Amino acid sequence: MKRILLVDDNPINRELLREILDMEGYEVEEAEDGLNALRLYKERKPDLTILDLQMPVLDGFETLKCILDCNPEAVVMAVTAFAMRGDKERALAAGFRDYITKPVEMNHLRSRVRELLA
């Protein structure tokens, strides 16, 4: 079973994404911020990490950098409300493997996660 670490400071967003991922049969761990995400990442070694970009303490970019420092081959997807011109390019250049904007369309998320975990 593939393991996914889901990181978002909004519990409603985490619940929605978790429901989608649970229906697909993934094992999902949740973190509400970047610091807890890094602890869980090191403990659980997820196959995919899904990160919100706007979070307190450590934002998604800082969390991504720490994850990639720990494992340069880590697969990390951004799921974010950032939809301004250049946001996606900045995220991909930083090392995110994919970038999805909120509100998340369920079928699109499912297909992107399947592709990243293939």
SULSUL-V234205 format. One record per helix or strand. SS is the DSSP state (H for helix, E for strand). FROM is the first residue (numbers start at 0). TO is the last residue. Records with the same first field share a line. If there is no record, write none. Layout:
# SULSUL-V234205
SS->FROM-TO / FROM-TO
This chain:
# SULSUL-V234205
E->2-6 / 26-30 / 47-50 / 75-79 / 97-100
H->10-22 / 33-43 / 59-69 / 86-93 / 105-116
